[in-house]
């Protein structure tokens, strides 16, 4: 299943994240794709809100992963500084997958082999003038 949406403001990008967050079940993995500054973290803020997490969500660029507690916890990864899947596994990727939270991964193109078959792919594209195209693909196994 694939869906494409065009947003015209950051608040609309956040709203799309909220909608996806509300539909997720424990153990879901969301792989985010898109260039620097395209709205991956804003989308993740919305996703957290959709899960009922009221904490401020920021990019984990330097920490690699931020954890946000909730009824369903959110594990927000940023692969920008990693070189390979091996580094992701070194920080406990398998453990995060087994904890029953939602794993959201920015810069997913750097670790493609790490994702389970049912990973939800979200590609954000800058269309200019604050417009973003968001394509959400739900893979079924």
Secondary structure, DSSP 8 states (H G I E B T S, - for coil): -EEEEEESSHHHHHHHHHHHHHH--TT-EEEEE--TTSSHHHHHHHHHHHTT--S-----TTTSEEEE-SSS-EEEEE-TT--SHHHHHHTTHHHHHHTTSEEEEESGGG-GGGS-TT-EEEEEEEEETTEEEEEEEE---
